[in-house]
Amino acid sequence: MASEKVKTFTDGDFDSSIKDGVVLVDFWAEWCAPCRRLAPTVDQLAEDYTGKVTVAKMNIDDNPNTPTRYMIRGIPTLLLFKNGELKETIVGLAAKDDLVRVIDKHVA
C-alpha cells in the first residue's frame, strides 16, 4: 500500500513540481517486478524525509513524455532534482541505505 506522503506526478505537472527544493522521482510501471519491490523503500523514504524532500512516482506508461525527455531506458529509475536541476540518477533496484546516502548529499 502506497504512502499518502508519496505524490503522483504527470507529464503535465512535472516541471512545476520539481522546481523547488529537493525532489526524488521514482519512474515505474505496473508490469515492472523490480519497481514493485522498490515501492516500499520509496514509501519509507517519503516518511523519513517528510518536510525535507518531496518524494513522487511517475507511471511511465501513463506519462511517456517526461521519461523520454530524461532518456530513461530502464525502470525502476529514480531521479533526484534540486531546485529543478537534475543532480542524481539511480537506475535499478537500489538499497535504502544507498538511496539515503544519495539524498543526504543534497539535503541542507
N, CA, C and O atoms as CSV, one atom per row, in Angstrom:
chain,resi,resn,atom,element,x,y,z
A,1,MET,N,N,0.841,-1.180,0.000
A,1,MET,CA,C,0.000,0.000,0.000
A,1,MET,C,C,0.891,1.250,0.000
A,1,MET,O,O,1.810,1.382,0.808
A,2,ALA,N,N,0.597,2.129,-0.901
A,2,ALA,CA,C,1.420,3.336,-1.059
A,2,ALA,C,C,1.174,4.316,0.082
A,2,ALA,O,O,0.060,4.441,0.592
A,3,SER,N,N,2.216,4.987,0.458
A,3,SER,CA,C,2.131,6.019,1.484
A,3,SER,C,C,1.429,7.247,0.916
A,3,SER,O,O,1.629,7.600,-0.246
A,4,GLU,N,N,0.606,7.896,1.736
A,4,GLU,CA,C,-0.051,9.126,1.274
A,4,GLU,C,C,0.959,10.267,1.149
A,4,GLU,O,O,0.630,11.325,0.612
A,5,LYS,N,N,2.174,10.068,1.635
A,5,LYS,CA,C,3.208,11.090,1.522
A,5,LYS,C,C,3.900,11.068,0.159
A,5,LYS,O,O,4.629,12.002,-0.175
A,6,VAL,N,N,3.683,10.018,-0.628
A,6,VAL,CA,C,4.263,9.922,-1.966
A,6,VAL,C,C,3.302,10.580,-2.953
A,6,VAL,O,O,2.141,10.187,-3.062
A,7,LYS,N,N,3.801,11.580,-3.664
A,7,LYS,CA,C,2.983,12.289,-4.641
A,7,LYS,C,C,3.000,11.544,-5.970
A,7,LYS,O,O,3.883,10.723,-6.221
A,8,THR,N,N,2.030,11.832,-6.806
A,8,THR,CA,C,1.985,11.280,-8.155
A,8,THR,C,C,2.169,12.425,-9.135
A,8,THR,O,O,1.385,13.373,-9.152
A,9,PHE,N,N,3.212,12.332,-9.952
A,9,PHE,CA,C,3.487,13.359,-10.955
A,9,PHE,C,C,3.000,12.876,-12.320
A,9,PHE,O,O,2.929,11.676,-12.586
A,10,THR,N,N,2.667,13.843,-13.177
A,10,THR,CA,C,2.269,13.558,-14.553
A,10,THR,C,C,3.139,14.391,-15.493
A,10,THR,O,O,3.871,15.280,-15.059
A,11,ASP,N,N,3.045,14.087,-16.784
A,11,ASP,CA,C,3.749,14.916,-17.765
A,11,ASP,C,C,3.323,16.375,-17.630
A,11,ASP,O,O,4.136,17.281,-17.809
A,12,GLY,N,N,2.052,16.600,-17.315
A,12,GLY,CA,C,1.517,17.955,-17.243
A,12,GLY,C,C,2.031,18.790,-16.085
A,12,GLY,O,O,2.182,20.004,-16.219
A,13,ASP,N,N,2.305,18.152,-14.941
A,13,ASP,CA,C,2.722,18.929,-13.762
A,13,ASP,C,C,4.186,18.722,-13.379
A,13,ASP,O,O,4.643,19.279,-12.381
A,14,PHE,N,N,4.921,17.938,-14.147
A,14,PHE,CA,C,6.277,17.556,-13.756
A,14,PHE,C,C,7.187,18.764,-13.541
A,14,PHE,O,O,7.792,18.902,-12.478
A,15,ASP,N,N,7.289,19.639,-14.542
A,15,ASP,CA,C,8.236,20.763,-14.447
A,15,ASP,C,C,7.939,21.670,-13.260
A,15,ASP,O,O,8.861,22.104,-12.569
A,16,SER,N,N,6.681,21.958,-13.019
A,16,SER,CA,C,6.341,22.836,-11.891
A,16,SER,C,C,6.548,22.119,-10.559
A,16,SER,O,O,6.798,22.764,-9.541
A,17,SER,N,N,6.448,20.798,-10.561
A,17,SER,CA,C,6.575,20.032,-9.318
A,17,SER,C,C,8.014,19.853,-8.859
A,17,SER,O,O,8.258,19.630,-7.673
A,18,ILE,N,N,8.975,19.945,-9.780
A,18,ILE,CA,C,10.378,19.715,-9.398
A,18,ILE,C,C,11.156,21.003,-9.181
A,18,ILE,O,O,12.332,20.951,-8.821
A,19,LYS,N,N,10.529,22.164,-9.391
A,19,LYS,CA,C,11.306,23.411,-9.425
A,19,LYS,C,C,11.777,23.898,-8.060
A,19,LYS,O,O,12.733,24.671,-7.996
A,20,ASP,N,N,11.147,23.479,-6.968
A,20,ASP,CA,C,11.520,23.982,-5.640
A,20,ASP,C,C,11.956,22.855,-4.720
A,20,ASP,O,O,11.251,21.859,-4.559
A,21,GLY,N,N,13.131,23.024,-4.117
A,21,GLY,CA,C,13.600,22.080,-3.110
A,21,GLY,C,C,14.171,20.811,-3.713
A,21,GLY,O,O,14.465,20.743,-4.906
A,22,VAL,N,N,14.322,19.800,-2.855
A,22,VAL,CA,C,14.847,18.501,-3.257
A,22,VAL,C,C,13.661,17.586,-3.558
A,22,VAL,O,O,12.757,17.424,-2.738
A,23,VAL,N,N,13.686,16.991,-4.756
A,23,VAL,CA,C,12.579,16.147,-5.204
A,23,VAL,C,C,13.150,14.840,-5.742
A,23,VAL,O,O,14.009,14.843,-6.623
A,24,LEU,N,N,12.661,13.723,-5.202
A,24,LEU,CA,C,13.041,12.385,-5.666
A,24,LEU,C,C,11.856,11.805,-6.428
A,24,LEU,O,O,10.758,11.697,-5.884
A,25,VAL,N,N,12.080,11.429,-7.698
A,25,VAL,CA,C,11.008,10.892,-8.526
A,25,VAL,C,C,11.343,9.459,-8.925
A,25,VAL,O,O,12.406,9.184,-9.482
A,26,ASP,N,N,10.411,8.552,-8.628
A,26,ASP,CA,C,10.534,7.143,-8.976
A,26,ASP,C,C,9.743,6.907,-10.264
A,26,ASP,O,O,8.520,7.048,-10.279
A,27,PHE,N,N,10.445,6.545,-11.347
A,27,PHE,CA,C,9.793,6.206,-12.609
A,27,PHE,C,C,9.546,4.701,-12.608
A,27,PHE,O,O,10.476,3.919,-12.414
A,28,TRP,N,N,8.293,4.293,-12.826
A,28,TRP,CA,C,7.899,2.900,-12.641
A,28,TRP,C,C,6.782,2.534,-13.615
A,28,TRP,O,O,6.289,3.381,-14.360
A,29,ALA,N,N,6.385,1.245,-13.596
A,29,ALA,CA,C,5.227,0.755,-14.343
A,29,ALA,C,C,4.624,-0.426,-13.587
A,29,ALA,O,O,5.316,-1.119,-12.842
A,30,GLU,N,N,3.331,-0.645,-13.789
A,30,GLU,CA,C,2.617,-1.739,-13.113
A,30,GLU,C,C,3.253,-3.098,-13.372
A,30,GLU,O,O,3.316,-3.933,-12.469
A,31,TRP,N,N,3.724,-3.329,-14.593
A,31,TRP,CA,C,4.229,-4.634,-15.004
A,31,TRP,C,C,5.669,-4.897,-14.550
A,31,TRP,O,O,6.198,-5.985,-14.778
A,32,CYS,N,N,6.299,-3.921,-13.915
A,32,CYS,CA,C,7.716,-4.000,-13.553
A,32,CYS,C,C,7.887,-4.599,-12.148
A,32,CYS,O,O,7.588,-3.952,-11.145
A,33,ALA,N,N,8.373,-5.848,-12.097
A,33,ALA,CA,C,8.559,-6.509,-10.794
A,33,ALA,C,C,9.578,-5.793,-9.903
A,33,ALA,O,O,9.301,-5.620,-8.716
A,34,PRO,N,N,10.742,-5.367,-10.411
A,34,PRO,CA,C,11.672,-4.624,-9.551
A,34,PRO,C,C,11.067,-3.317,-9.026
A,34,PRO,O,O,11.389,-2.882,-7.920
A,35,CYS,N,N,10.194,-2.698,-9.817
A,35,CYS,CA,C,9.521,-1.468,-9.365
A,35,CYS,C,C,8.636,-1.769,-8.156
A,35,CYS,O,O,8.597,-1.003,-7.193
A,36,ARG,N,N,7.930,-2.891,-8.220
A,36,ARG,CA,C,7.065,-3.274,-7.095
A,36,ARG,C,C,7.896,-3.582,-5.854
A,36,ARG,O,O,7.469,-3.302,-4.734
A,37,ARG,N,N,9.081,-4.157,-6.049
A,37,ARG,CA,C,9.963,-4.450,-4.908
A,37,ARG,C,C,10.532,-3.171,-4.305
A,37,ARG,O,O,10.785,-3.109,-3.102
A,38,LEU,N,N,10.735,-2.150,-5.136
A,38,LEU,CA,C,11.291,-0.879,-4.663
A,38,LEU,C,C,10.234,-0.005,-3.970
A,38,LEU,O,O,10.578,0.850,-3.154
A,39,ALA,N,N,8.972,-0.213,-4.287
A,39,ALA,CA,C,7.897,0.657,-3.797
A,39,ALA,C,C,7.887,0.843,-2.273
A,39,ALA,O,O,7.739,1.978,-1.821
A,40,PRO,N,N,8.035,-0.209,-1.460
A,40,PRO,CA,C,8.047,0.011,-0.003
A,40,PRO,C,C,9.210,0.893,0.457
A,40,PRO,O,O,9.073,1.653,1.415
A,41,THR,N,N,10.353,0.792,-0.225
A,41,THR,CA,C,11.500,1.636,0.111
A,41,THR,C,C,11.193,3.091,-0.202
A,41,THR,O,O,11.507,3.979,0.591
A,42,VAL,N,N,10.583,3.339,-1.350
A,42,VAL,CA,C,10.204,4.705,-1.726
A,42,VAL,C,C,9.201,5.264,-0.714
A,42,VAL,O,O,9.306,6.420,-0.304
A,43,ASP,N,N,8.227,4.439,-0.313
A,43,ASP,CA,C,7.261,4.869,0.699
A,43,ASP,C,C,7.958,5.236,2.007
A,43,ASP,O,O,7.618,6.242,2.630
A,44,GLN,N,N,8.924,4.431,2.422
A,44,GLN,CA,C,9.644,4.697,3.677
A,44,GLN,C,C,10.475,5.967,3.571
A,44,GLN,O,O,10.553,6.734,4.530
A,45,LEU,N,N,11.092,6.199,2.428
A,45,LEU,CA,C,11.859,7.436,2.233
A,45,LEU,C,C,10.930,8.654,2.347
A,45,LEU,O,O,11.305,9.673,2.926
A,46,ALA,N,N,9.735,8.540,1.797
A,46,ALA,CA,C,8.774,9.646,1.892
A,46,ALA,C,C,8.434,9.938,3.351
A,46,ALA,O,O,8.304,11.099,3.740
A,47,GLU,N,N,8.290,8.894,4.150
A,47,GLU,CA,C,8.027,9.065,5.581
A,47,GLU,C,C,9.238,9.679,6.286
A,47,GLU,O,O,9.102,10.624,7.063
A,48,ASP,N,N,10.421,9.132,6.005
A,48,ASP,CA,C,11.641,9.566,6.685
A,48,ASP,C,C,12.011,11.016,6.370
A,48,ASP,O,O,12.569,11.713,7.217
A,49,TYR,N,N,11.704,11.468,5.161
A,49,TYR,CA,C,12.125,12.804,4.720
A,49,TYR,C,C,10.961,13.800,4.640
A,49,TYR,O,O,11.047,14.801,3.929
A,50,THR,N,N,9.889,13.529,5.361
A,50,THR,CA,C,8.744,14.439,5.374
A,50,THR,C,C,9.206,15.850,5.752
A,50,THR,O,O,9.882,16.045,6.762
A,51,GLY,N,N,8.830,16.820,4.928
A,51,GLY,CA,C,9.193,18.206,5.193
A,51,GLY,C,C,10.565,18.598,4.663
A,51,GLY,O,O,10.909,19.780,4.657
A,52,LYS,N,N,11.360,17.618,4.215
A,52,LYS,CA,C,12.707,17.909,3.715
A,52,LYS,C,C,12.835,17.606,2.224
A,52,LYS,O,O,13.501,18.334,1.488
A,53,VAL,N,N,12.188,16.521,1.787
A,53,VAL,CA,C,12.282,16.062,0.406
A,53,VAL,C,C,10.884,15.710,-0.083
A,53,VAL,O,O,10.110,15.074,0.633
A,54,THR,N,N,10.565,16.122,-1.298
A,54,THR,CA,C,9.327,15.667,-1.938
A,54,THR,C,C,9.639,14.351,-2.629
A,54,THR,O,O,10.568,14.270,-3.433
A,55,VAL,N,N,8.868,13.329,-2.318
A,55,VAL,CA,C,9.045,12.022,-2.947
A,55,VAL,C,C,7.813,11.769,-3.809
A,55,VAL,O,O,6.677,11.915,-3.358
A,56,ALA,N,N,8.064,11.387,-5.060
A,56,ALA,CA,C,6.964,11.202,-6.009
A,56,ALA,C,C,7.220,10.006,-6.905
A,56,ALA,O,O,8.341,9.509,-7.017
A,57,LYS,N,N,6.137,9.557,-7.543
A,57,LYS,CA,C,6.214,8.476,-8.513
A,57,LYS,C,C,5.616,8.962,-9.819
A,57,LYS,O,O,4.708,9.793,-9.835
A,58,MET,N,N,6.143,8.427,-10.918
A,58,MET,CA,C,5.576,8.708,-12.230
A,58,MET,C,C,5.458,7.401,-12.999
A,58,MET,O,O,6.454,6.715,-13.229
A,59,ASN,N,N,4.236,7.059,-13.396
A,59,ASN,CA,C,3.989,5.863,-14.182
A,59,ASN,C,C,4.376,6.164,-15.629
A,59,ASN,O,O,3.790,7.035,-16.271
A,60,ILE,N,N,5.374,5.428,-16.134
A,60,ILE,CA,C,5.892,5.725,-17.479
A,60,ILE,C,C,4.912,5.344,-18.578
A,60,ILE,O,O,4.974,5.900,-19.674
A,61,ASP,N,N,4.009,4.407,-18.307
A,61,ASP,CA,C,3.022,4.032,-19.315
A,61,ASP,C,C,1.974,5.118,-19.491
A,61,ASP,O,O,1.490,5.337,-20.601
A,62,ASP,N,N,1.620,5.795,-18.417
A,62,ASP,CA,C,0.620,6.864,-18.473
A,62,ASP,C,C,1.232,8.206,-18.861
A,62,ASP,O,O,0.516,9.102,-19.310
A,63,ASN,N,N,2.526,8.355,-18.697
A,63,ASN,CA,C,3.222,9.637,-18.919
A,63,ASN,C,C,4.508,9.388,-19.705
A,63,ASN,O,O,5.580,9.323,-19.105
A,64,PRO,N,N,4.431,9.246,-21.033
A,64,PRO,CA,C,5.618,8.886,-21.810
A,64,PRO,C,C,6.578,10.046,-22.099
A,64,PRO,O,O,7.746,9.804,-22.401
A,65,ASN,N,N,6.122,11.280,-22.017
A,65,ASN,CA,C,6.957,12.399,-22.455
A,65,ASN,C,C,8.127,12.690,-21.521
A,65,ASN,O,O,9.256,12.864,-21.982
A,66,THR,N,N,7.876,12.744,-20.228
A,66,THR,CA,C,8.941,13.072,-19.270
A,66,THR,C,C,10.039,12.011,-19.257
A,66,THR,O,O,11.217,12.364,-19.318
A,67,PRO,N,N,9.692,10.717,-19.179
A,67,PRO,CA,C,10.771,9.708,-19.212
A,67,PRO,C,C,11.608,9.789,-20.495
A,67,PRO,O,O,12.820,9.576,-20.460
A,68,THR,N,N,10.975,10.092,-21.603
A,68,THR,CA,C,11.707,10.224,-22.868
A,68,THR,C,C,12.655,11.415,-22.805
A,68,THR,O,O,13.800,11.328,-23.248
A,69,ARG,N,N,12.177,12.526,-22.254
A,69,ARG,CA,C,12.997,13.731,-22.149
A,69,ARG,C,C,14.257,13.490,-21.325
A,69,ARG,O,O,15.315,14.042,-21.626
A,70,TYR,N,N,14.143,12.663,-20.283
A,70,TYR,CA,C,15.295,12.371,-19.416
A,70,TYR,C,C,16.014,11.082,-19.824
A,70,TYR,O,O,16.840,10.559,-19.076
A,71,MET,N,N,15.693,10.582,-21.008
A,71,MET,CA,C,16.348,9.407,-21.585
A,71,MET,C,C,16.332,8.194,-20.639
A,71,MET,O,O,17.336,7.496,-20.495
A,72,ILE,N,N,15.194,7.960,-20.008
A,72,ILE,CA,C,15.057,6.796,-19.129
A,72,ILE,C,C,14.844,5.571,-20.002
A,72,ILE,O,O,13.867,5.482,-20.745
A,73,ARG,N,N,15.777,4.623,-19.901
A,73,ARG,CA,C,15.747,3.446,-20.742
A,73,ARG,C,C,15.372,2.184,-19.971
A,73,ARG,O,O,14.987,1.181,-20.572
A,74,GLY,N,N,15.480,2.227,-18.668
A,74,GLY,CA,C,15.144,1.078,-17.842
A,74,GLY,C,C,14.483,1.541,-16.564
A,74,GLY,O,O,14.748,2.639,-16.073
A,75,ILE,N,N,13.614,0.689,-16.025
A,75,ILE,CA,C,12.969,1.036,-14.759
A,75,ILE,C,C,13.167,-0.116,-13.786
A,75,ILE,O,O,13.319,-1.261,-14.211
A,76,PRO,N,N,13.166,0.163,-12.501
A,76,PRO,CA,C,12.964,1.485,-11.918
A,76,PRO,C,C,14.168,2.410,-12.129
A,76,PRO,O,O,15.322,1.983,-12.102
A,77,THR,N,N,13.859,3.663,-12.336
A,77,THR,CA,C,14.860,4.724,-12.350
A,77,THR,C,C,14.393,5.809,-11.407
A,77,THR,O,O,13.235,6.224,-11.450
A,78,LEU,N,N,15.293,6.269,-10.554
A,78,LEU,CA,C,14.983,7.383,-9.664
A,78,LEU,C,C,15.834,8.574,-10.065
A,78,LEU,O,O,17.044,8.449,-10.257
A,79,LEU,N,N,15.196,9.728,-10.191
A,79,LEU,CA,C,15.907,10.971,-10.483
A,79,LEU,C,C,15.767,11.883,-9.278
A,79,LEU,O,O,14.682,12.021,-8.712
A,80,LEU,N,N,16.874,12.503,-8.890
A,80,LEU,CA,C,16.868,13.447,-7.772
A,80,LEU,C,C,17.145,14.842,-8.328
A,80,LEU,O,O,18.163,15.085,-8.976
A,81,PHE,N,N,16.219,15.740,-8.056
A,81,PHE,CA,C,16.337,17.130,-8.507
A,81,PHE,C,C,16.518,18.040,-7.303
A,81,PHE,O,O,16.006,17.767,-6.218
A,82,LYS,N,N,17.252,19.122,-7.510
A,82,LYS,CA,C,17.352,20.172,-6.502
A,82,LYS,C,C,17.069,21.485,-7.220
A,82,LYS,O,O,17.805,21.893,-8.119
A,83,ASN,N,N,15.983,22.139,-6.802
A,83,ASN,CA,C,15.537,23.392,-7.413
A,83,ASN,C,C,15.465,23.288,-8.935
A,83,ASN,O,O,15.903,24.184,-9.656
A,84,GLY,N,N,14.902,22.171,-9.409
A,84,GLY,CA,C,14.663,21.974,-10.826
A,84,GLY,C,C,15.824,21.412,-11.620
A,84,GLY,O,O,15.668,21.095,-12.799
A,85,GLU,N,N,16.983,21.283,-10.999
A,85,GLU,CA,C,18.169,20.786,-11.698
A,85,GLU,C,C,18.415,19.322,-11.342
A,85,GLU,O,O,18.449,18.958,-10.166
A,86,LEU,N,N,18.586,18.479,-12.375
A,86,LEU,CA,C,18.863,17.063,-12.151
A,86,LEU,C,C,20.230,16.908,-11.492
A,86,LEU,O,O,21.238,17.359,-12.036
A,87,LYS,N,N,20.265,16.275,-10.329
A,87,LYS,CA,C,21.509,16.092,-9.579
A,87,LYS,C,C,21.994,14.640,-9.572
A,87,LYS,O,O,23.199,14.393,-9.599
A,88,GLU,N,N,21.068,13.683,-9.537
A,88,GLU,CA,C,21.456,12.273,-9.413
A,88,GLU,C,C,20.495,11.401,-10.220
A,88,GLU,O,O,19.312,11.714,-10.357
A,89,THR,N,N,21.026,10.310,-10.745
A,89,THR,CA,C,20.231,9.295,-11.425
A,89,THR,C,C,20.590,7.945,-10.839
A,89,THR,O,O,21.765,7.581,-10.783
A,90,ILE,N,N,19.586,7.200,-10.401
A,90,ILE,CA,C,19.795,5.865,-9.842
A,90,ILE,C,C,18.954,4.905,-10.671
A,90,ILE,O,O,17.730,5.024,-10.712
A,91,VAL,N,N,19.611,3.950,-11.336
A,91,VAL,CA,C,18.906,3.007,-12.194
A,91,VAL,C,C,18.926,1.636,-11.534
A,91,VAL,O,O,19.967,1.168,-11.075
A,92,GLY,N,N,17.760,0.999,-11.495
A,92,GLY,CA,C,17.665,-0.357,-10.959
A,92,GLY,C,C,17.213,-0.373,-9.516
A,92,GLY,O,O,16.922,0.660,-8.913
A,93,LEU,N,N,17.165,-1.569,-8.991
A,93,LEU,CA,C,16.701,-1.795,-7.630
A,93,LEU,C,C,17.825,-1.435,-6.657
A,93,LEU,O,O,18.815,-2.158,-6.549
A,94,ALA,N,N,17.665,-0.324,-5.959
A,94,ALA,CA,C,18.702,0.166,-5.047
A,94,ALA,C,C,18.297,-0.091,-3.599
A,94,ALA,O,O,17.114,-0.086,-3.258
A,95,ALA,N,N,19.292,-0.313,-2.764
A,95,ALA,CA,C,19.057,-0.500,-1.335
A,95,ALA,C,C,18.718,0.848,-0.690
A,95,ALA,O,O,19.170,1.898,-1.146
A,96,LYS,N,N,17.927,0.799,0.362
A,96,LYS,CA,C,17.531,2.033,1.043
A,96,LYS,C,C,18.752,2.821,1.517
A,96,LYS,O,O,18.788,4.044,1.378
A,97,ASP,N,N,19.743,2.143,2.071
A,97,ASP,CA,C,20.945,2.837,2.564
A,97,ASP,C,C,21.642,3.610,1.452
A,97,ASP,O,O,22.132,4.718,1.670
A,98,ASP,N,N,21.684,3.018,0.252
A,98,ASP,CA,C,22.307,3.700,-0.886
A,98,ASP,C,C,21.510,4.941,-1.273
A,98,ASP,O,O,22.086,5.985,-1.578
A,99,LEU,N,N,20.200,4.825,-1.259
A,99,LEU,CA,C,19.350,5.970,-1.603
A,99,LEU,C,C,19.469,7.072,-0.555
A,99,LEU,O,O,19.477,8.254,-0.898
A,100,VAL,N,N,19.559,6.699,0.703
A,100,VAL,CA,C,19.717,7.693,1.779
A,100,VAL,C,C,21.017,8.455,1.594
A,100,VAL,O,O,21.047,9.673,1.770
A,101,ARG,N,N,22.096,7.758,1.241
A,101,ARG,CA,C,23.379,8.442,1.005
A,101,ARG,C,C,23.272,9.472,-0.123
A,101,ARG,O,O,23.792,10.583,-0.016
A,102,VAL,N,N,22.595,9.086,-1.196
A,102,VAL,CA,C,22.417,9.978,-2.345
A,102,VAL,C,C,21.584,11.194,-1.946
A,102,VAL,O,O,21.946,12.326,-2.266
A,103,ILE,N,N,20.487,10.969,-1.260
A,103,ILE,CA,C,19.595,12.065,-0.853
A,103,ILE,C,C,20.310,12.991,0.120
A,103,ILE,O,O,20.236,14.213,-0.014
A,104,ASP,N,N,21.000,12.416,1.099
A,104,ASP,CA,C,21.641,13.239,2.148
A,104,ASP,C,C,22.688,14.194,1.593
A,104,ASP,O,O,22.957,15.227,2.207
A,105,LYS,N,N,23.291,13.873,0.441
A,105,LYS,CA,C,24.263,14.785,-0.173
A,105,LYS,C,C,23.622,16.102,-0.590
A,105,LYS,O,O,24.311,17.113,-0.722
A,106,HIS,N,N,22.296,16.096,-0.799
A,106,HIS,CA,C,21.623,17.260,-1.363
A,106,HIS,C,C,20.650,17.939,-0.398
A,106,HIS,O,O,20.084,18.984,-0.719
A,107,VAL,N,N,20.457,17.350,0.775
A,107,VAL,CA,C,19.557,17.927,1.765
A,107,VAL,C,C,20.383,18.810,2.689
A,107,VAL,O,O,21.337,18.350,3.316
A,108,ALA,N,N,20.012,20.069,2.768
A,108,ALA,CA,C,20.781,21.025,3.598
A,108,ALA,C,C,20.603,20.748,5.066
A,108,ALA,O,O,21.174,21.449,5.901
